[in-house]
Amino acid sequence: MIIVTGAAGFIASVVAKTLNNIGCNDLILVDDFSKIEKADNHNHIRCKARIERTVFQEWMGQHHNEVECVIHLGARTDTTETDYQVFQALNIDYTFSIWELCTAYRIPLIYASSAATYGSGEHGYIDRHDIVNDLQPLNAYGRSKNEIDKWILKQETCPPFWAGLKFFNVYGPNEYHKGRMASVILHAFRQINETGQVKLFRSHRPDFKDGWQLRDFVYVKDVAQVILWLMQHQPESGLYNVGTGKARSFFDLADNTFKSLNLNSDIVFIDTPSDIREKYQYFTEADMTKLRQAGYEQPFTSLEDGVADYVRNYLVGQRYF
């Protein structure tokens, strides 16, 4: 059996369905399944059982001999959340408990870290272990993920294989429930339908033009393929960036959303909200050397192809992966 935590959420539901698509139906899905707005993410996934996250540790104690791998993607991901105790409980403490179970029962573990750990990028975007203690995340979410990485790197006993994945800006199907935290593509699609325009954040730095803030946008289907490859090949344990290695602008993102709908672009700029302005990343770009050197050879979907697939095959008609 393969455990997928956060299975009602965005990335994990796509990972679980991708496992189904290669014939792996012996899944245990873990999450808070009371969230009705997430039901369509996971209701169609073939699995052996759905386990509430509050009883998962007890379940593991009884069934660990049957578990092949734990893919731990469940977390509070709201970057505007300011109550650190929420992150302490749902991100840090919960991940520590899963690490300890996987270590005790000798089960491989893949868990979600985040590119938010890199902060403003003063140490670069390189997944080296020796810079983790020096990183300065810009928000509580990123800080919680970095605290997990720091703790794990200090552990003398580990699962037989582990990988902490520093996801960059993931977009794609099954994020309808994410509200403000959804990708710019989903927001752009909705704005186009409602007003015919897309609003992007104005730059508040002289070295970036409006709309030309740069991020490494990675398609969720590619993220799922990386996770499957790591699970199957188990290279050297450690932290791994998961991005495309190529930063693109928010303008490109919005422009391609219009193109995917066969419409002319109409993009306007608004001030970045004051509550995130000082913590806003203007540039991220994953250094993908480590994953490539580990043997991962699959190409990453271009922004143009990813946006077109997402818009035409999922957002139009509000379909799920």
GIVEN-V756817 format. One record per helix or strand of 3 or more residues. SS is the DSSP state (h for helix, s for strand). FROM is the first residue (numbers start at 1). TO is the last residue. If there is no record, write none. Layout:
ss=SS from=FROM to=TO
ss=SS from=FROM to=TO
This chain:
ss=s from=2 to=5
ss=h from=10 to=21
ss=s from=27 to=31
ss=h from=36 to=42
ss=s from=49 to=52
ss=h from=53 to=66
ss=s from=69 to=72
ss=h from=84 to=105
ss=s from=108 to=112
ss=h from=115 to=118
ss=h from=129 to=134
ss=h from=140 to=153
ss=s from=162 to=167
ss=s from=169 to=171
ss=h from=176 to=181
ss=h from=184 to=195
ss=s from=198 to=201
ss=s from=217 to=219
ss=h from=220 to=233
ss=s from=238 to=242
ss=h from=250 to=260
ss=s from=267 to=270
ss=h from=274 to=277
ss=h from=289 to=294
ss=h from=303 to=315
